[in-house]
């Protein structure tokens, strides 16, 4: 099973944003900082999820255990629903990707347990604003 930790961050809400992705398992460790442009914090969290799922699909991983410190993202995936129309497109894309895995688990964790992904997301913001 692959363990995936994600975090999205914004310098402002909305503002320059980034995704931090930390993947470990099968003898492999991936650390990724992805600049996302200008998004709200919640949009950055959803985009971090989508980017992580795409990486796992590209790597042909079939069983994923994903952790996020975003209660909104965790609940939306678990319930396959979001109240806010703003997030419907993100959720739709994420669920289509989730459905490609043999097994997929998502769990909310406190920010204190998600430090590596958080650092990667903050680095991505810096990459985003370095232009």
Backbone as a ProteinNet text record, in pm:
[ID]
protein_1_A
[PRIMARY]
XXXXXXXXXXXXXXXXXXXXXXXXXXXXXXXXXXXXXXXXXXXXXXXXXXXXXXXXXXXXXXXXXXXXXXXXXXXXXXXXXXXXXXXXXXXXXXXXXXXXXXXXXXXXXXXXXXXXXXXXXXXXXXXXXXX
[TERTIARY]
84.7	0	89.1	48.8	120.1	58.5	142.8	97.2	121.1	16.7	23.4	-20.6	62.7	30.8	22.1	-85.2	-102.2	-130.3	-93.7	-132.4	-137.8	-235.5	-244.9	-230.6	-167.6	-147.8	-162.1	-206.9	-220.2	-161	-91.7	-42.7	-145	-252.8	-368.8	-484.6	-603.9	-718.1	-821.7	-806.8	-707.7	-572.6	-476	-341.2	-253.5	-124.2	-32.2	-40.8	-55.5	-82.3	12.5	18.6	103.1	49.8	91.4	56.3	182.7	171.6	279.1	233.8	315	278.7	397.2	370.8	472	417.8	485.2	439.9	549.7	509.9	607.5	543.4	628.1	582.8	648.7	649.4	713.7	859.3	927.3	1067.4	1094.6	991.9	1003	954.5	1020.3	976.3	971.5	859.1	841.8	804.5	877.6	845.1	822.7	707.1	675.6	616.4	668.5	615.2	566	436.1	376.3	311.1	365.1	299.2	162.8	63.1	-73.7	-134.3	-62.9	-122.7	-202.4	-303.8	-383.6	-510.1	-519	-634.3	-665.7	-784.1	-815.3	-745.9	-740.1	-677.2	-747.8	-880.6	-955.1	-935.2	-932.5	-906.5	-767.7	-669.6	-533.8	-532.4	-610.4	-619	-675.7	-783.3	-840.1	-741.1	-672.7	-577.2	-460.1	-417	-311	-355.9	-480.5	-535.8	-532.6	-580.6	-585.7	-445.6	-350.5	-212.5	-153.8	-178.3	-127.5	-188.7	-318	-384.3	-327.7	-302.1	-244.7	-105.7	-25.4	108.4	95.8	5.7	-12.1	-61.1	-148.9	-196.9	-82.8	-3.9	110.8	210.6	225.5	319.1	258.1	132.3	59.1	35.9	22.5	-11.7	-160.8	-198.8	-337.9	-409.3	-330.9	-389.7	-327.6	-412.3	-365.9	-429.1	-346.5	-394.1	-349.1	-443.7	-413.1	-449.4	-360.8	-384.7	-382.9	-476.3	-486.6	-523.7	-476.4	-519.1	-638	-697.5	-816.8	-942	-1015.6	-1140.4	-1239.1	-1240.3	-1330.5	-1305.6	-1180.1	-1146.3	-1177	-1136.9	-1161.1	-1310.4	-1390.5	-1535.5	-1598.2	-1554.4	-1611.5	-1585.5	-1464.8	-1433.3	-1512.5	-1514.8	-1589.3	-1737.1	-1795.7	-1939.2	-1970.9	-1863.8	-1879.1	-1973.8	-1963	-2053.3	-1989.2	-2015.5	-1978.2	-2095.4	-2117.5	-2226.7	-2194.7	-2067.2	-2027.8	-2005.1	-2075.5	-2062.4	-1919.9	-1848.4	-1711.1	-1622.2	-1651.5	-1565.4	-1617.4	-1732.6	-1793.1	-1704.3	-1642.1	-1556	-1434.6	-1372.6	-1258.1	-1298	-1412.2	-1458.5	-1486.9	-1549.1	-1579.9	-1453.2	-1353	-1224.7	-1159.8	-1156.4	-1092.6	-1162.2	-1294.3	-1366.6	-1344.5	-1337.4	-1308.6	-1171.3	-1074.3	-940.1	-941.8	-1009.8	-1020.8	-1076	-1174.9	-1240.5	-1149.6	-1032.7	-937.3	-854.9	-857.4	-778.2	-856.4	-783	-847.4	-901	-819.6	-860.6	-810	-894.2	-856.2	-912.1	-824.4	-864.7	-821	-904.4	-866.5	-892.4	-800	-811.1	-768.1	-846.3	-806	-703.4	-598.6	-498.5	-475.2	-431	-401.8	-278.9	-271.6	-159.2	-25.2	-20.5	105.3	158.2	72.6	114.1	138.1	130.2	140.3	250	354.5	457.4	534.2	563.9	642.5	562.3	435	351.9	332.9	319.2	303.9	428.1	545.7	670.2	681.3	641.7	645.7	547.5	429.9	330.2	381.3	444.4	499.5	613.4	692.4	798.9	737.4	627.5	560.3	509.3	462.4	420	538	653	772.9	811	799.1	827.7	729.3	604.2	496.8	522.6	580.4	600.7	742.2	825.3	965.8	981.7	873.6	885.9	894
-118.4	0	124.5	221.8	348.1	447	517.1	623	757	839	968	1075.7	1177.9	1293.3	1414.4	1491.1	1609	1732.1	1846.9	1974.8	2078.9	2164.9	2281	2404.5	2505.9	2629	2749.4	2859.6	2986.6	3098.1	3188.3	3310.1	3418.3	3417.5	3501.8	3409.5	3461.2	3373	3444.7	3448.2	3372.7	3443.5	3367.3	3419	3315.2	3343.6	3246.1	3117	3004.9	2878.3	2769.2	2665.4	2551.9	2424	2313.4	2180.2	2111.9	2047.8	1965.8	1821.5	1732.9	1591.5	1508.3	1418.9	1328.6	1187.4	1103.9	968	871.2	767.5	665.3	527.2	431.2	292.7	224.6	92.4	12.5	53.1	89.6	127.1	259.8	341.2	467.9	582.6	696.3	818.3	929.5	997.9	1110.2	1232.9	1340.1	1470.2	1566.6	1629.4	1716.9	1848.7	1957.7	2092	2145.6	2171.4	2210.9	2348.8	2450.2	2581.8	2571.1	2639.8	2626.5	2755.8	2864.5	2990.8	3051.6	3130.1	3199.1	3119.8	3069.6	2991.5	3026.2	2986.6	2993.4	2875.7	2879.7	2770.3	2637.2	2636.4	2512.2	2460.6	2551.3	2509.7	2447.2	2504.4	2448.6	2309.6	2287.9	2154.9	2052.4	2089.5	1998.9	1972.9	2077	2060.6	1972.6	1983.2	1895.7	1749.4	1725	1589.6	1538.7	1620	1580.7	1551.1	1638	1617.5	1488.4	1461.8	1339.7	1215.4	1219.7	1104.9	1079.2	1184.9	1169.4	1107.4	1149.3	1090.5	941.1	905.1	763.9	680.5	737.1	666.6	648.9	754.2	745.8	639.6	624.9	526.7	387.3	376.3	249.7	189.4	275.6	228.9	195.7	87.4	40.9	56	59.6	70.3	191.2	287.3	416.3	445.4	489.2	542.2	688	778.9	920.8	992.7	1083.5	1164.1	1311.2	1384.1	1528.1	1596.6	1719.2	1796	1886.9	1865.1	1940.1	1856.8	1897.7	1829	1840.7	1955.7	1977.2	1874.9	1855.9	1761.3	1618.1	1582.7	1448.1	1415.7	1506.1	1484.6	1479.5	1568	1571.1	1439.4	1385.4	1257.9	1144.6	1138.6	1033.4	1033.7	1153.2	1164.9	1171.9	1194.4	1211.6	1328.7	1432.7	1547.2	1668.9	1786.3	1912	2008.7	2084.6	2182.8	2301.3	2337	2458.6	2429.8	2502.9	2486.2	2512.4	2599.7	2635.2	2511.6	2409.8	2291.6	2173.3	2186.2	2073.5	2019.7	2107	2061.6	1988.1	2044.2	1976.6	1838.3	1831.1	1704.4	1604.2	1648	1559.2	1500.3	1583.8	1536.9	1438.8	1474.5	1388.8	1252.8	1251.6	1124.7	1035.7	1094.9	1014.5	948.7	1020.1	963.9	858.4	886.1	790.5	657.4	663.8	542.7	455.3	505.2	425.1	329.6	347.5	263	139.4	31.6	-88.8	-63.6	2.3	41.8	182.7	265.2	401.9	436.3	484.8	529.8	674	754	891.5	913.2	980.8	1004.7	1146.9	1214.7	1345.3	1325	1406.1	1406.6	1551.3	1572.4	1710.2	1763.5	1894.1	1958.1	1916.3	1890.7	1851.3	1717.9	1637.1	1507.4	1516.1	1637.6	1655.5	1755.9	1759.7	1862.9	1855.4	1735.3	1724.3	1781.9	1742.4	1795	1946.1	1993.8	2137.5	2213.9	2164.2	2229.4	2230.2	2120.6	2112.7	2210.7	2227.6	2323.4	2466.4	2496.5	2631.8	2659.8	2558	2571.6	2599.4	2533.4	2553.7	2697.2	2756.3	2896.9	2984.7	2958.4	3036.1	3018.5	2896.7	2871.9	2948.4	2956.9	3023.9	3174.6	3230.9	3376	3417.7	3320.7	3350.5	3412	3417.6	3469.6	3613.9
0	0	0	-78.3	-89.2	9.6	84.2	173.6	105.9	101.3	34.6	133.1	147.7	231.3	139.5	154	68.5	152.5	95.2	155.2	44.8	55.2	-31.8	53.9	-0.3	76.2	-15.5	44.1	-28	55	-10.7	54.3	24.6	98.1	71.8	40.5	40.2	16.2	-70.7	-202.8	-281.3	-286.4	-334	-349.8	-416.2	-431.4	-488	-406.8	-476.2	-409	-454.2	-371.5	-405.1	-344.4	-405.1	-356.5	-308.9	-193.3	-141.6	-138.5	-195.3	-204.4	-157.8	-63	-10.3	-21.9	-101.1	-128.2	-86.2	-11.5	25	18.7	-20.9	-31.4	-148.1	-146.3	-251.4	-272	-163	-171.3	-239.2	-252.1	-325	-236.8	-248.6	-180.1	-284	-290	-383	-301.5	-324.1	-264.4	-380.2	-381.7	-493.9	-445.1	-499.1	-475	-608.4	-617.2	-744	-731.2	-799.4	-799.6	-867.5	-813.4	-865	-918.7	-912.9	-955.2	-841.3	-873	-771.8	-742.2	-619.5	-574.8	-430.4	-385.4	-242.3	-174.2	-42.6	30.4	4.5	7.2	-15.4	-158.5	-255.1	-393.5	-404.5	-335.8	-336.9	-274.8	-170.5	-107.6	-206.5	-276.1	-376.3	-489.4	-534.2	-644.3	-601.7	-475.6	-424.2	-430.8	-394.4	-403	-546.8	-638.5	-780.2	-833.2	-802.8	-849.8	-792.1	-664.1	-600.7	-664.6	-690.7	-753.8	-893.2	-967.4	-1101.4	-1094.9	-997.1	-980.9	-951.2	-861.2	-825.3	-943.6	-1023.2	-1142.6	-1241.8	-1263.8	-1355	-1309.9	-1178.2	-1121.4	-1113.8	-1155.2	-1158.6	-1019.3	-918.7	-785.3	-784	-718.4	-720.3	-585.6	-475.4	-342.4	-273	-237.6	-187	-50.8	42.2	169.3	174.4	162.1	151.6	280.1	322.2	441.6	404.6	462.2	439.6	569.6	587	704.2	670.8	553.9	514	541.7	645.2	677.9	561.6	494.6	382.3	270.9	233.1	126.5	169.7	290.1	340.6	341.6	396.7	403	264.2	174.3	38.8	-34.5	-20.2	-86.2	-22	111.2	181.8	145.2	140.1	112.7	-36.6	-115.9	-260.7	-291.3	-208.8	-219.3	-153.4	-208.8	-144.7	-156.1	-52.4	-52.3	-141.8	-149.3	-221.2	-369.3	-452.1	-597.4	-644.6	-572.7	-608.2	-617.9	-535.9	-529.8	-610.6	-674.2	-745.4	-857.6	-933.8	-1043.6	-989.1	-885.3	-823.3	-772.4	-705	-650	-761	-866.7	-979.1	-1040.4	-1061.1	-1116	-1019.4	-891.5	-790.6	-781.5	-781.2	-769.6	-891.2	-1009.1	-1129.3	-1116.5	-1060.9	-1040.7	-930.1	-819.5	-708.8	-757.9	-845	-894.3	-980.7	-1019.1	-1096.7	-1010.7	-878.8	-789.5	-746.5	-717.8	-665.3	-524.3	-442.6	-307.8	-281.8	-222.9	-190.8	-54	33.1	165.4	181.7	247	278.5	427	491.2	634.1	665.6	748.9	799	909.5	906	1012	1056.4	1178.7	1221	1147.4	1135	1065.4	1122.9	1252.4	1317.2	1265.1	1205.5	1149.1	998.3	943	797.9	761.3	841	826.7	694.9	645.5	521.6	404.9	392	283.2	296.9	419.9	444.3	396.9	431.1	387.4	235.1	173	26.3	-37.3	23.5	-28.1	-15.3	97	116.4	17.7	-9.8	-110.1	-248	-278.2	-407.4	-421.4	-311.3	-317	-354.4	-295.2	-326.5	-473.3	-525.8	-667.6	-755.2	-709	-780.3	-790	-683.5	-678.7	-719.3	-756	-789.9	-928.5	-1006.1	-1141.9	-1141.8
[MASK]
+++++++++++++++++++++++++++++++++++++++++++++++++++++++++++++++++++++++++++++++++++++++++++++++++++++++++++++++++++++++++++++++++++

